Amino acid sequence: MSDLLLDAHAFLWWVDDSPRLGRRARAAIADPDRRCFLSLASSWEIAIKLSLGKLELPGPMERFVPDQLAANDFEELPIGFAHVARVARLPFHHRHPFDRLLVAQALEEGLTLVSADPVFRRYGVRVVW
């Protein structure tokens, strides 16, 4: 299996050691032979949910996310033009903009998505959960 792109909830459940994280997803993230990425789109989604009061973190986002990336040896995945352009070619299986960008990034970068959301499979992207 390829390197991994964590959906926002997968990242948060991993760092929280939540039982909601799927067994296969947990094993894939823990695999030392795989690199794990958090998209800037997921960081943006986390920021929006924080500002709306739909999410709480144990500390300020500007420290929490970078600290957790470093502590878990995860890498940030920037949003590039190729990712944005790929979104324009995706079918509309759903309209969630962050999810569509994650699909585009996974396809462009050859990554496997780690997500509980079943809609990703409709795009032909590899998913582990």
C-alpha positions as CSV (number, residue, x, y, z in Angstrom):
1,M,0.0,0.0,0.0
2,S,1.1,3.5,-0.7
3,D,1.8,6.4,1.6
4,L,-1.2,7.9,3.4
5,L,-3.2,11.1,3.3
6,L,-5.2,11.5,6.6
7,D,-8.7,13.0,6.5
8,A,-9.1,15.6,9.3
9,H,-11.1,13.2,11.5
10,A,-8.5,10.4,11.1
11,F,-5.7,12.8,12.1
12,L,-7.7,14.0,15.2
13,W,-8.7,10.5,16.2
14,W,-5.1,9.3,15.8
15,V,-3.6,12.0,18.0
16,D,-6.5,11.5,20.6
17,D,-6.0,7.7,20.5
18,S,-9.8,7.5,19.9
19,P,-11.4,4.1,19.5
20,R,-13.4,5.6,16.6
21,L,-10.3,5.2,14.4
22,G,-10.7,2.0,12.4
23,R,-8.4,-0.9,13.2
24,R,-7.0,-1.1,9.7
25,A,-6.5,2.6,9.6
26,R,-4.7,2.6,12.9
27,A,-2.4,-0.2,11.7
28,A,-1.7,1.6,8.4
29,I,-0.8,4.8,10.2
30,A,1.4,3.0,12.7
31,D,3.3,1.2,9.8
32,P,6.9,2.7,10.0
33,D,7.3,2.0,6.2
34,R,4.6,4.5,5.3
35,R,4.7,8.3,5.3
36,C,1.6,10.0,6.6
37,F,0.5,13.4,5.3
38,L,-2.0,16.0,6.6
39,S,-3.3,18.2,3.8
40,L,-3.4,21.9,4.3
41,A,-7.0,21.5,3.3
42,S,-7.6,19.4,6.5
43,S,-5.9,22.0,8.6
44,W,-8.1,24.6,7.1
45,E,-11.2,22.5,7.8
46,I,-10.1,22.1,11.4
47,A,-9.7,25.9,11.7
48,I,-13.2,26.5,10.3
49,K,-14.7,24.0,12.7
50,L,-12.8,25.6,15.6
51,S,-14.1,29.1,14.7
52,L,-17.7,27.7,14.4
53,G,-17.5,26.1,17.9
54,K,-17.9,22.6,16.3
55,L,-14.5,21.4,17.5
56,E,-12.3,21.9,20.5
57,L,-8.5,21.2,20.7
58,P,-6.5,20.9,23.9
59,G,-4.5,24.0,22.9
60,P,-4.3,26.7,20.3
61,M,-4.4,25.4,16.8
62,E,-1.2,27.2,15.8
63,R,0.7,25.0,18.2
64,F,-1.4,21.9,18.4
65,V,-1.3,20.9,14.7
66,P,2.4,21.5,14.1
67,D,3.3,19.9,17.5
68,Q,1.2,16.8,16.6
69,L,2.7,16.6,13.1
70,A,6.2,16.6,14.6
71,A,5.3,14.2,17.5
72,N,3.9,11.7,15.1
73,D,6.4,12.2,12.3
74,F,3.6,13.3,9.9
75,E,4.2,15.7,7.0
76,E,2.1,18.6,5.9
77,L,0.9,18.3,2.3
78,P,0.6,21.8,0.7
79,I,-2.1,22.6,-1.9
80,G,-0.6,22.9,-5.3
81,F,-2.1,24.1,-8.6
82,A,-2.2,20.5,-10.0
83,H,-4.4,19.5,-7.0
84,V,-6.8,22.5,-7.6
85,A,-6.9,21.7,-11.4
86,R,-7.7,18.1,-10.7
87,V,-10.7,19.1,-8.6
88,A,-12.2,20.6,-11.8
89,R,-12.1,17.2,-13.5
90,L,-13.7,15.2,-10.6
91,P,-17.3,14.0,-10.9
92,F,-19.7,15.5,-8.4
93,H,-20.4,12.5,-6.1
94,H,-20.7,15.1,-3.3
95,R,-20.1,18.8,-2.9
96,H,-17.9,18.9,0.2
97,P,-15.0,21.2,-1.0
98,F,-12.4,19.9,1.5
99,D,-13.2,16.3,0.6
100,R,-13.0,16.9,-3.1
101,L,-9.6,18.5,-2.6
102,L,-8.4,15.5,-0.6
103,V,-9.5,13.2,-3.4
104,A,-7.6,15.3,-6.0
105,Q,-4.5,15.4,-3.8
106,A,-4.6,11.6,-3.2
107,L,-5.0,10.9,-7.0
108,E,-2.3,13.4,-8.0
109,E,0.2,12.2,-5.4
110,G,-0.6,8.5,-5.5
111,L,-1.7,8.4,-1.9
112,T,-4.2,6.2,0.0
113,L,-6.8,8.2,1.9
114,V,-7.4,7.3,5.5
115,S,-11.1,8.1,6.2
116,A,-14.3,6.7,7.5
117,D,-16.2,8.5,4.7
118,P,-17.4,5.9,2.2
119,V,-18.0,8.5,-0.6
120,F,-14.2,8.6,-1.4
121,R,-14.4,5.2,-2.9
122,R,-16.8,6.5,-5.6
123,Y,-14.0,8.6,-6.9
124,G,-11.7,5.6,-7.5
125,V,-9.3,6.6,-4.9
126,R,-7.7,4.0,-2.6
127,V,-9.1,4.2,1.0
128,V,-8.2,2.5,4.2
129,W,-10.4,2.4,7.3
